[in-house]
């Protein structure tokens, strides 16, 4: 309960600061705006210094300071109308709080930093459609996000395997990263199956098979995590059902019969996946 109230208080305080500026924008002068946001940022940093990063309250104060940095950057952009693209705000934001993330070694702050990187990439592609002026499609953006988030997952698991036992009980970060990574490669594999993927549509399904094999080995044999295994089952159902649907409709079968066959496939795979996961859980309990 103490932890819940602490994070709710930090979240509501940060939200209150942002909405205060939004509601009173016309009534506040330029210097008043900057004085207020810089003041709350300094207060948050003083709280970090006073509480220390070993305490959860100090880490919560540092998270609030990281949020206030973004508010300050947004305030600069709105006040001076620099004409910068939106992605630059999130990119600069992630760069500025990176030293804090390195010093604090706080899981939630690292996840917040990774979220900013992902948002910056999405907005960059939305603005320019590629990297360095080279136009790319949605598939290339998904590949880049997959590489970044899968790399983050690999780094995290490497840190866990280094013997940091206190991290073994914190599975939420592993599960979140695995969900994002698995979701991205599943989407890419589906694009390849339906014929909208590039490189002949074969690269994404092959990488998906490799991802599934690695996830199966690691999260069943090395570091058991039923949630990640369930994510793999859901991914397999999606890709296999899409493949079957492609084969059925390409064969000229009528729509009603094809949909019935795919539906039965989804039901069957779901039942098999549930039975397998139950078997894994029962084996662990025994």
C-alpha positions in Angstrom: 0.0 0.0 0.0 2.9 2.4 0.8 4.4 1.7 -2.7 1.0 2.2 -4.4 0.4 5.5 -2.6 3.9 6.7 -3.3 3.6 6.1 -7.1 0.1 7.5 -7.3 1.2 10.6 -5.5 4.1 11.0 -7.9 1.9 10.4 -10.9 -0.8 12.8 -9.8 1.8 15.5 -8.9 3.4 15.3 -12.4 0.0 15.3 -14.1 -1.1 18.3 -12.0 2.0 20.3 -13.1 1.3 19.5 -16.8 -2.4 20.4 -16.6 -1.7 23.5 -14.6 0.4 24.9 -17.4 -2.2 23.8 -20.0 -5.1 25.4 -18.2 -3.4 28.6 -17.2 -1.3 29.1 -20.3 -2.9 32.5 -21.3 -2.8 33.8 -17.8 0.9 33.1 -17.1 3.7 35.3 -18.5 6.7 33.8 -20.2 9.1 34.2 -17.3 6.5 32.9 -14.8 6.1 29.7 -16.8 9.8 29.1 -16.9 10.2 30.0 -13.2 7.5 27.6 -12.1 8.6 24.5 -14.1 12.3 25.1 -13.3 11.3 25.5 -9.7 9.5 22.2 -9.5 12.3 20.5 -11.4 14.8 21.8 -8.8 12.6 20.7 -6.0 12.4 17.2 -7.4 16.2 17.1 -7.8 16.6 18.3 -4.2 14.3 15.6 -3.1 16.4 13.0 -4.9 19.6 14.4 -3.2 17.9 14.4 0.2 16.2 11.0 0.0 19.0 9.2 -2.0 18.6 6.8 -4.9 18.7 3.8 -2.6 15.2 4.5 -1.4 12.1 4.1 -3.6 11.0 7.6 -2.7 14.2 9.0 -4.1 13.7 7.0 -7.3 10.1 8.3 -7.6 11.4 11.9 -7.2 13.9 11.2 -10.0 11.1 9.9 -12.2 9.1 13.1 -11.6 12.2 15.1 -12.5 12.5 13.2 -15.7 8.9 14.0 -16.6 9.5 17.7 -15.7 12.4 17.8 -18.2 9.9 17.0 -20.9 7.5 19.6 -19.7 10.3 22.2 -19.8 11.2 21.2 -23.4 7.6 21.4 -24.5 7.3 24.8 -22.8 10.4 26.0 -24.7 8.9 24.8 -28.0 5.5 26.4 -27.3 6.9 29.7 -26.1 9.5 30.4 -28.8 7.9 28.4 -31.7 11.2 27.2 -32.9 9.6 25.2 -35.8 11.2 22.0 -34.7 9.5 18.7 -35.5 7.8 16.8 -32.7 10.2 13.9 -32.8 13.0 16.2 -31.7 11.4 16.9 -28.4 11.3 13.2 -27.5 14.8 12.6 -28.9 16.3 15.4 -26.9 14.3 14.4 -23.9 15.7 10.9 -24.0 19.2 12.2 -24.4 18.9 14.6 -21.4 17.6 12.0 -19.0 20.0 9.2 -20.1 22.7 10.2 -17.5 20.1 9.9 -14.8 19.0 6.5 -16.0 22.7 5.4 -16.0 23.3 6.7 -12.5 20.0 5.5 -10.9 19.9 2.0 -12.4 16.2 2.2 -11.9 14.1 -0.2 -14.0 11.0 2.1 -14.4 13.2 5.0 -15.5 15.0 2.8 -18.0 11.6 1.7 -19.4 10.5 5.3 -19.5 13.6 6.2 -21.5 13.0 3.3 -23.9 9.4 4.5 -24.4 10.7 8.0 -25.3 13.1 6.4 -27.9 10.3 4.4 -29.4 8.0 7.5 -29.7 10.9 9.5 -31.2 11.4 6.8 -33.9 7.6 6.6 -34.7 7.3 10.4 -35.0 10.5 10.6 -37.1 9.1 8.1 -39.6 5.8 9.9 -39.6 7.6 13.1 -40.5 10.2 11.9 -43.0 9.2 8.3 -43.9 12.7 7.0 -43.5 16.3 7.6 -42.3 18.7 10.1 -43.7 16.2 11.1 -46.4 15.7 7.6 -47.7 12.1 6.7 -47.9 11.0 3.5 -46.2 7.7 1.9 -45.5 5.9 0.8 -42.3 7.7 -2.5 -42.5 11.2 -0.9 -42.1 9.9 1.1 -39.2 8.7 -2.1 -37.5 12.0 -3.8 -38.2 13.9 -0.9 -36.5 11.6 -1.0 -33.5 11.9 -4.7 -33.3 15.7 -4.5 -33.3 15.8 -1.8 -30.6 13.3 -3.5 -28.3 14.7 -7.0 -28.8 18.2 -5.6 -28.0 16.8 -4.1 -24.8 15.3 -7.5 -23.9 18.6 -9.3 -24.6 20.5 -6.7 -22.5 18.0 -7.1 -19.6 18.2 -10.9 -19.7 22.0 -10.7 -19.8 22.0 -8.5 -16.7 19.7 -11.0 -14.9 22.0 -13.9 -15.9 24.9 -12.0 -14.4 23.7 -13.0 -11.0 21.7 -9.9 -10.0 19.4 -12.0 -7.9 17.3 -9.0 -6.7 16.2 -8.5 -10.3 14.9 -12.1 -10.7 11.8 -11.2 -8.7 11.1 -8.2 -11.0 9.5 -9.9 -14.0 7.3 -7.1 -15.2 10.1 -5.6 -17.3 11.0 -8.9 -18.9 7.3 -9.5 -19.7 6.8 -6.0 -21.1 9.9 -6.1 -23.4 9.0 -9.7 -24.5 5.4 -8.5 -25.3 6.6 -5.6 -27.4 9.4 -7.6 -29.2 7.1 -10.6 -29.8 4.3 -8.4 -31.0 6.5 -6.6 -33.5 8.0 -9.8 -35.0 4.5 -11.3 -35.2 3.2 -8.3 -37.1 6.2 -8.6 -39.5 5.7 -12.3 -40.0 2.0 -11.7 -40.8 3.0 -9.0 -43.3 5.3 -11.5 -44.9 2.7 -14.3 -45.0 0.0 -12.1 -46.7 2.5 -11.0 -49.3 3.0 -7.3 -48.2 6.5 -7.9 -46.8 9.6 -7.1 -48.8 12.7 -9.3 -49.4 10.3 -12.0 -50.9 8.3 -12.1 -47.7 10.6 -14.8 -46.3 12.8 -12.9 -44.0 10.2 -12.0 -41.3 8.8 -15.5 -41.0 12.3 -17.0 -40.7 13.2 -14.4 -38.0 9.9 -15.2 -36.3 10.7 -18.9 -36.2 14.1 -18.0 -34.7 12.5 -15.7 -32.1 10.0 -18.4 -31.1 12.7 -21.0 -30.8 14.9 -18.8 -28.6 12.0 -17.7 -26.4 10.9 -21.4 -26.0 14.4 -22.5 -24.9 15.1 -19.5 -22.6 11.8 -19.1 -20.9 11.1 -22.8 -20.5 14.5 -24.4 -20.0 16.6 -21.5 -18.4 14.3 -18.9 -16.8 10.8 -20.2 -16.6 8.2 -17.5 -17.4 4.7 -18.8 -18.3 3.6 -15.4 -19.3 6.2 -15.1 -22.1 5.3 -18.7 -23.2 1.7 -17.6 -23.4 2.8 -14.7 -25.6 4.5 -17.2 -27.8 1.4 -19.4 -28.0 -0.7 -16.4 -29.0 1.9 -15.4 -31.6 1.9 -18.9 -33.1 -1.9 -18.9 -33.3 -1.9 -15.6 -35.2 0.8 -16.6 -37.7 -0.4 -20.1 -38.3 -4.0 -19.0 -38.7 -2.9 -16.2 -41.1 -0.9 -18.7 -43.1 -3.8 -21.2 -43.3 -6.1 -18.4 -44.4 -3.7 -17.4 -47.1 -3.5 -21.0 -48.4 -7.3 -21.5 -48.2 -8.3 -18.4 -50.0 -5.6 -18.8 -52.6 -7.0 -22.3 -53.3 -10.3 -20.8 -54.4 -12.4 -22.1 -51.5 -15.6 -20.1 -50.9 -15.5 -17.4 -48.2 -17.9 -19.2 -45.8 -16.0 -22.5 -46.0 -12.7 -20.7 -45.7 -13.7 -18.7 -42.6 -15.1 -21.8 -41.0 -11.9 -23.7 -41.5 -9.8 -20.8 -40.1 -12.1 -20.5 -37.1 -11.8 -24.2 -36.3 -8.0 -23.8 -36.6 -8.0 -20.9 -34.1 -10.1 -22.9 -31.7 -8.0 -26.0 -32.0 -4.7 -24.2 -31.6 -6.0 -22.2 -28.6 -7.1 -25.5 -26.9 -3.8 -27.1 -27.6 -1.9 -24.1 -26.4 -3.9 -23.9 -23.2 -3.4 -27.6 -22.5 0.4 -27.2 -23.1 0.6 -24.2 -20.8 -1.4 -26.0 -18.1 1.0 -28.9 -18.4 4.0 -26.6 -17.9 2.4 -25.1 -14.8 1.5 -28.5 -13.3 5.0 -29.7 -13.9 6.5 -26.7 -12.2 4.1 -27.2 -9.2 5.0 -30.8 -8.8 
